[in-house]
């Protein structure tokens, strides 16, 4: 009596296709990254024009940390990092909310560099333009990231799960 052992069927795991496999999606995310980077540069340029002494240490620190994260995520898009779309969504939306809270609301805390009612801080129409441009750029970047994630999940293919034969 010989028994034949059969291997269990290999389980399939649905893995998302990389977002950059779809040319249109990749192009959209790259354009959104360019818009976001340009908007960041314009807004940062306005901060430099106004002078670093007009904002609190908290605003400067938060802005510096956020700038590093923004530029790293933009770089991941052009390096075609697998998780760049997720990173774009993860930084774009919170950054838009943060910029709006810091600049567009009346003064509310040490994390505020309020434009409404600003006197002697160098706030001009260009300051408003720069802040709104970065908010729009951040929202577009976040939406492009979500779009890329959704497109990648629609392009899923069954692949063997890790550790299976």
Buried (B, 14 or more C-beta within 10 A) or exposed (E): EEEEEEEEEEEEEEBBBBBBEBEEBBEBBBBBBBBBBEBBEBBBEBBEEBEEEBBEEBBBEBBEEBBEBBBEBBEBBEEBBEEBBBBBBBBBBBBBEBBBBBBBEEEEEEBBBBBEEBEEBEBBEBBBEBBBBBBBBBBBBBBBBBBBBBBBEEBEEEEEEEEEE
